[in-house]
Amino acid sequence: MNVLSQPVLGILTLYMNDKKQLEERHIYQKMIVEGQKMGLDVFVFTPMDVHHEKKLVHSLQFDPKSKKWSRKWRSFPNLIFDRGRIQKNKRFEQLVKFRNRYNNSFTFLNRPIRDKWAIYQLLSSKPRFRPHLPETAIFQNMSDVYRFMRNYSCVYIKPMQGTGGRGILRVDRLGKELYLIQGRALTRKIIPAQKMHKARLAPYLIRWKAKKNYLIQQGIEIKLPNGRVHDFRMLVQKNGAGKWAVTGCAGRVGPPRSVTSNLHGGGHAVPMNTLLKHASHSEEKRVEIRRTAEKLSIDVAATLEANYGALCELALDLAIDPSGKVYLLEVNPKPAREVFNQSGDPEAYRAAIARPLEYAMWLHKQKAASS
């Protein structure tokens, strides 16, 4: 392949702060190294680095030989891998503008998907997904909470947008007028369990809800015998043949007194099988659970792509109740990969980094063949 025809992939991301620091620099470094082995030229950029008039990008480059990062003015890439996560700031507004401006100019590996409520509405409209979805509704007023609490002994109140376990409350019904509340603030700080009379519950939740739009979700029993919560992170990605495939699945266990298991919030990762053994499932049952979870995840990814446009990877947070039933808690379009590093699955970790690049190569060849 000559240099001119070498495909170029730009990883589009956002700086974490005004010092231009990148959250996943070590992952991008690995992607650049892997890309080089495949004949894919990879660089990193943010909307702040784009000179629109000159059609140039002040890219971040990594040199595997010197192991150093540097800046270089480059032409726009042929392919864009969008890793920009939602933030409440000017940087995110610039990202939205960039997406809108270049919507049809470049080949994007992935497009933004909608919020949790829109995704729930879409999936629950398909009968095959309904058994795997915890009942969910918009939290408009306290009658919504009381209706859920009549049907379920536990509910979760979670932001319509957001990740990392921020702003999630768990409410357990202890008696006719008594509730137990615990959760995580929007800063991820643990809110310790506290008993609350029904008279105090309403003002507490209404105050909580004032910060942003919230959903109410049926609680699935995910406590381990030691009282810690757990769930599963399933990563599905497009492979080098342009098809959805399961990259891996890891269990996540929350820290003591936490209602979430996110690694950012202090959780830790373990192999999926280890957690399924804790639930005393037989070998046969574990295989069946895993097969159901994988089939569900690939079906969800294909359905979301058919409705929202190009996608190349999704992480699905799954709950498996004590009977072995699989539930989809939420979908994350910009997944981290560290869960596989932590759970001791180097094969899945390597694939999680390489697959978007293999898919980019496949996509480039498809475009070249059709032009």
C-alpha positions as CSV (number, residue, x, y, z in Angstrom):
1,M,0.0,0.0,0.0
2,N,1.6,3.3,-0.9
3,V,1.5,6.2,1.6
4,L,-1.1,8.2,-0.4
5,S,-3.7,5.5,-0.1
6,Q,-3.1,4.8,3.6
7,P,-6.4,5.4,5.4
8,V,-6.3,8.0,8.2
9,L,-8.4,7.7,11.3
10,G,-9.0,10.7,13.5
11,I,-10.1,9.9,17.1
12,L,-12.4,12.8,18.0
13,T,-12.5,13.5,21.7
14,L,-12.8,16.3,24.3
15,Y,-10.3,17.8,26.7
16,M,-11.2,17.2,30.3
17,N,-10.2,20.8,31.3
18,D,-8.6,24.0,30.1
19,K,-5.1,22.5,30.4
20,K,-6.0,20.3,27.4
21,Q,-5.6,17.0,29.3
22,L,-7.1,13.8,27.8
23,E,-8.9,11.3,29.9
24,E,-8.0,8.2,27.8
25,R,-4.6,9.1,26.5
26,H,-3.1,5.7,27.3
27,I,-5.9,4.0,25.3
28,Y,-5.4,6.3,22.4
29,Q,-1.6,5.6,22.6
30,K,-2.3,1.9,22.3
31,M,-4.7,2.5,19.4
32,I,-2.1,4.5,17.5
33,V,0.5,1.7,18.0
34,E,-2.0,-1.0,16.9
35,G,-3.1,1.1,13.9
36,Q,0.4,1.4,12.7
37,K,0.8,-2.4,12.7
38,M,-2.4,-2.6,10.5
39,G,-1.4,0.1,8.1
40,L,-3.8,2.6,9.6
41,D,-2.6,6.1,10.4
42,V,-4.3,7.2,13.6
43,F,-4.2,10.6,15.4
44,V,-6.2,12.3,18.1
45,F,-8.0,15.7,17.9
46,T,-10.7,17.7,19.5
47,P,-13.0,20.4,18.0
48,M,-10.8,23.0,19.6
49,D,-7.9,21.8,17.3
50,V,-9.7,22.4,14.0
51,H,-8.9,25.3,11.7
52,H,-12.1,25.3,9.6
53,E,-11.0,27.8,6.9
54,K,-7.7,26.0,6.2
55,K,-9.4,22.6,6.6
56,L,-6.5,21.6,8.9
57,V,-6.4,19.8,12.3
58,H,-3.7,20.5,15.0
59,S,-3.5,16.8,15.7
60,L,-2.0,15.0,18.7
61,Q,0.4,12.3,17.4
62,F,2.2,9.6,19.3
63,D,5.5,8.2,18.1
64,P,6.0,4.5,19.2
65,K,9.8,4.7,18.7
66,S,10.4,7.8,20.9
67,K,7.3,7.1,23.0
68,K,6.5,10.8,22.9
69,W,3.4,12.8,22.0
70,S,3.7,15.8,19.7
71,R,1.5,18.2,17.7
72,K,1.3,18.4,14.0
73,W,-0.9,20.2,11.5
74,R,-2.7,17.6,9.4
75,S,-5.4,17.4,6.7
76,F,-8.8,16.2,7.8
77,P,-8.9,12.4,8.3
78,N,-11.0,10.0,6.0
79,L,-12.6,8.3,9.0
80,I,-13.7,9.7,12.4
81,F,-14.1,7.6,15.6
82,D,-16.2,9.8,17.8
83,R,-15.3,9.4,21.5
84,G,-16.8,12.7,22.7
85,R,-18.8,12.2,25.9
86,I,-21.5,14.5,27.1
87,Q,-20.2,17.3,29.3
88,K,-22.0,20.4,30.6
89,N,-19.6,23.0,29.1
90,K,-18.4,25.0,26.1
91,R,-16.2,22.2,24.9
92,F,-19.2,19.9,24.4
93,E,-21.1,22.7,22.6
94,Q,-18.1,22.9,20.2
95,L,-18.4,19.1,19.6
96,V,-22.1,19.3,18.8
97,K,-21.3,22.1,16.3
98,F,-18.5,20.0,14.7
99,R,-20.8,17.0,14.3
100,N,-23.5,19.2,12.7
101,R,-21.0,21.0,10.4
102,Y,-19.3,17.9,9.1
103,N,-22.2,15.5,9.3
104,N,-22.0,14.5,5.7
105,S,-18.4,15.4,4.9
106,F,-16.6,12.4,6.6
107,T,-17.2,8.8,7.3
108,F,-18.0,8.5,11.0
109,L,-17.6,5.1,12.6
110,N,-20.3,5.9,15.1
111,R,-23.1,8.5,15.7
112,P,-24.5,9.8,18.9
113,I,-27.5,7.8,20.3
114,R,-30.4,9.2,22.3
115,D,-30.9,9.4,26.0
116,K,-31.9,6.5,28.3
117,W,-35.7,7.2,28.0
118,A,-35.7,7.3,24.2
119,I,-33.7,4.1,24.1
120,Y,-36.1,2.4,26.6
121,Q,-39.1,3.5,24.5
122,L,-37.6,2.2,21.3
123,L,-36.6,-1.2,22.8
124,S,-39.8,-1.7,24.8
125,S,-41.8,-1.3,21.5
126,K,-40.3,-4.6,20.4
127,P,-41.9,-7.6,22.1
128,R,-38.7,-9.6,22.1
129,F,-36.9,-7.1,24.3
130,R,-39.7,-6.5,26.8
131,P,-38.9,-9.5,29.1
132,H,-35.3,-8.1,29.5
133,L,-36.2,-4.5,30.4
134,P,-36.9,-3.4,34.0
135,E,-40.1,-1.3,34.0
136,T,-39.0,2.4,33.5
137,A,-40.9,5.7,33.5
138,I,-40.2,9.4,33.6
139,F,-40.1,10.8,37.2
140,Q,-42.7,13.6,36.9
141,N,-44.1,13.7,40.4
142,M,-44.4,11.6,43.6
143,S,-47.4,9.6,42.4
144,D,-45.0,8.0,39.9
145,V,-42.7,6.9,42.7
146,Y,-45.6,5.6,44.9
147,R,-47.0,3.6,41.9
148,F,-43.6,1.9,41.4
149,M,-43.2,1.3,45.1
150,R,-46.6,-0.5,45.2
151,N,-45.4,-2.9,42.6
152,Y,-41.7,-3.3,43.6
153,S,-40.0,-3.4,46.9
154,C,-37.0,-1.5,45.5
155,V,-36.7,1.2,42.7
156,Y,-33.8,3.2,41.3
157,I,-34.0,6.9,40.4
158,K,-31.5,7.8,37.8
159,P,-30.6,10.7,35.5
160,M,-32.0,10.5,32.0
161,Q,-28.5,11.4,30.7
162,G,-25.2,10.6,32.4
163,T,-22.8,7.9,33.2
164,G,-20.5,6.6,35.8
165,G,-23.2,6.0,38.4
166,R,-23.6,9.7,39.2
167,G,-26.9,11.0,40.7
168,I,-28.4,7.5,41.2
169,L,-30.7,6.9,44.2
170,R,-32.0,3.5,45.4
171,V,-35.3,3.5,47.4
172,D,-36.3,0.4,49.3
173,R,-39.7,0.0,50.9
174,L,-39.3,-1.2,54.5
175,G,-42.9,-0.9,55.7
176,K,-46.1,0.9,54.9
177,E,-44.8,4.3,55.7
178,L,-41.0,3.7,56.0
179,Y,-38.4,3.7,53.3
180,L,-34.6,3.3,53.0
181,I,-32.7,5.7,50.8
182,Q,-29.1,5.5,49.6
183,G,-27.2,6.5,46.5
184,R,-24.6,8.6,44.9
185,A,-24.6,12.4,44.4
186,L,-23.8,13.9,41.0
187,T,-20.2,14.3,42.3
188,R,-20.2,10.4,42.8
189,K,-20.0,10.9,46.6
190,I,-21.7,8.0,48.4
191,I,-24.9,9.0,50.2
192,P,-25.1,6.6,53.2
193,A,-28.3,4.6,53.8
194,Q,-30.9,6.4,55.8
195,K,-34.4,5.5,56.9
196,M,-37.0,8.0,55.9
197,H,-40.7,8.3,56.8
198,K,-43.1,8.8,53.9
199,A,-43.7,12.4,54.9
200,R,-40.0,13.2,54.5
201,L,-39.5,11.1,51.3
202,A,-41.5,13.4,49.0
203,P,-39.7,16.7,49.7
204,Y,-36.3,14.8,49.6
205,L,-37.0,13.3,46.2
206,I,-38.5,16.5,44.7
207,R,-35.4,18.4,45.7
208,W,-33.2,15.6,44.2
209,K,-35.2,15.8,40.9
210,A,-34.8,19.6,40.6
211,K,-31.2,19.2,39.4
212,K,-32.0,17.4,36.1
213,N,-34.4,15.0,34.3
214,Y,-34.8,11.7,36.1
215,L,-36.2,8.2,35.4
216,I,-37.7,5.7,37.8
217,Q,-36.6,2.1,37.2
218,Q,-37.8,-1.2,38.7
219,G,-35.0,-2.5,41.0
220,I,-33.5,-5.9,40.1
221,E,-32.1,-7.9,43.0
222,I,-28.4,-7.6,42.4
223,K,-26.9,-7.8,46.0
224,L,-24.3,-10.5,46.6
225,P,-24.4,-12.4,49.9
226,N,-21.9,-9.9,51.3
227,G,-24.4,-7.0,50.6
228,R,-22.4,-5.5,47.7
229,V,-24.2,-4.7,44.5
230,H,-23.0,-6.2,41.2
231,D,-23.8,-6.1,37.5
232,F,-22.2,-7.1,34.2
233,R,-20.5,-5.0,31.5
234,M,-20.9,-6.6,28.0
235,L,-18.9,-5.0,25.2
236,V,-20.0,-5.6,21.6
237,Q,-18.1,-4.1,18.7
238,K,-18.0,-4.3,14.9
239,N,-15.2,-6.6,13.8
240,G,-12.9,-6.6,10.7
241,A,-15.7,-8.1,8.6
242,G,-18.1,-5.3,9.5
243,K,-20.3,-7.5,11.7
244,W,-21.4,-7.1,15.4
245,A,-19.4,-9.5,17.7
246,V,-19.1,-9.9,21.5
247,T,-15.6,-8.7,22.6
248,G,-16.1,-9.7,26.2
249,C,-18.1,-9.5,29.4
250,A,-16.9,-8.8,32.9
251,G,-18.6,-8.6,36.3
252,R,-18.4,-5.4,38.4
253,V,-18.8,-5.4,42.1
254,G,-19.5,-2.1,43.9
255,P,-17.6,-0.9,47.0
256,P,-19.3,-1.3,50.5
257,R,-22.4,0.9,51.0
258,S,-22.6,1.8,47.3
259,V,-25.7,1.3,45.1
260,T,-23.7,1.3,41.9
261,S,-20.8,-0.9,40.7
262,N,-19.1,1.5,38.3
263,L,-15.3,1.3,38.4
264,H,-15.0,5.2,38.5
265,G,-17.1,5.0,41.6
266,G,-14.7,2.6,43.4
267,G,-16.1,-0.7,42.0
268,H,-13.8,-3.5,40.9
269,A,-14.0,-6.0,38.0
270,V,-14.0,-9.8,38.2
271,P,-14.5,-12.5,35.5
272,M,-18.2,-13.0,34.6
273,N,-18.0,-16.7,35.5
274,T,-16.7,-15.9,39.0
275,L,-19.8,-13.8,39.8
276,L,-22.2,-16.4,38.2
277,K,-20.6,-19.1,40.5
278,H,-21.3,-16.8,43.5
279,A,-25.0,-17.1,42.6
280,S,-24.7,-20.9,42.7
281,H,-25.6,-21.4,39.1
282,S,-24.6,-24.8,37.6
283,E,-22.1,-24.9,34.7
284,E,-25.0,-25.6,32.3
285,K,-27.0,-22.7,33.7
286,R,-24.0,-20.4,33.4
287,V,-23.5,-21.3,29.7
288,E,-27.2,-20.6,29.1
289,I,-27.1,-17.2,30.9
290,R,-24.0,-16.1,29.0
291,R,-25.6,-17.2,25.6
292,T,-28.8,-15.2,26.4
293,A,-26.8,-12.1,27.5
294,E,-24.6,-12.2,24.3
295,K,-27.6,-12.7,21.9
296,L,-29.5,-9.9,23.6
297,S,-26.5,-7.5,23.5
298,I,-25.9,-8.0,19.8
299,D,-29.6,-7.7,19.0
300,V,-29.8,-4.5,21.0
301,A,-26.7,-3.0,19.2
302,A,-28.2,-3.9,15.7
303,T,-31.5,-2.4,16.6
304,L,-30.0,0.9,17.9
305,E,-27.9,1.1,14.8
306,A,-30.9,0.6,12.5
307,N,-32.6,3.5,14.3
308,Y,-29.9,6.0,15.1
309,G,-27.3,5.5,12.3
310,A,-23.7,4.2,12.3
311,L,-22.4,2.6,15.5
312,C,-19.2,0.6,16.0
313,E,-19.3,-0.3,19.7
314,L,-21.7,-0.4,22.6
315,A,-21.3,-1.4,26.2
316,L,-24.4,-2.9,27.8
317,D,-24.9,-2.9,31.6
318,L,-26.7,-6.1,32.4
319,A,-28.3,-7.3,35.7
320,I,-28.8,-11.1,36.3
321,D,-31.3,-11.8,39.0
322,P,-31.0,-14.8,41.4
323,S,-33.0,-17.0,39.1
324,G,-30.6,-16.3,36.2
325,K,-32.9,-13.9,34.2
326,V,-31.0,-11.3,32.2
327,Y,-32.0,-7.6,32.3
328,L,-30.7,-4.7,30.3
329,L,-30.1,-1.8,32.7
330,E,-28.6,0.7,30.3
331,V,-26.5,1.2,27.1
332,N,-23.3,3.2,26.9
333,P,-22.1,4.3,23.5
334,K,-18.7,5.6,24.6
335,P,-17.4,2.6,26.7
336,A,-14.1,2.5,28.6
337,R,-12.0,-0.6,28.2
338,E,-10.4,-0.9,31.6
339,V,-12.9,-3.4,33.0
340,F,-11.2,-6.2,31.0
341,N,-7.8,-5.2,32.2
342,Q,-9.0,-5.3,35.8
343,S,-10.9,-8.5,35.4
344,G,-7.8,-10.3,34.2
345,D,-9.0,-10.8,30.6
346,P,-6.0,-9.6,28.4
347,E,-7.5,-11.1,25.3
348,A,-10.7,-9.1,25.6
349,Y,-8.7,-6.0,26.5
350,R,-6.6,-6.3,23.4
351,A,-9.6,-6.9,21.2
352,A,-11.5,-3.9,22.7
353,I,-8.6,-1.7,21.5
354,A,-8.0,-3.3,18.1
355,R,-11.6,-3.9,16.9
356,P,-12.6,-0.3,16.1
357,L,-9.4,-0.1,14.0
358,E,-10.1,-3.4,12.2
359,Y,-13.6,-2.1,11.5
360,A,-12.2,1.2,10.3
361,M,-9.9,-0.7,7.8
362,W,-12.9,-2.7,6.6
363,L,-15.0,0.4,6.2
364,H,-12.2,2.1,4.2
365,K,-11.9,-0.8,1.9
366,Q,-15.7,-0.9,1.3
367,K,-15.7,2.8,0.4
368,A,-12.7,2.4,-1.9
369,A,-14.4,-0.6,-3.7
370,S,-17.6,1.4,-4.2
371,S,-16.1,4.6,-5.4
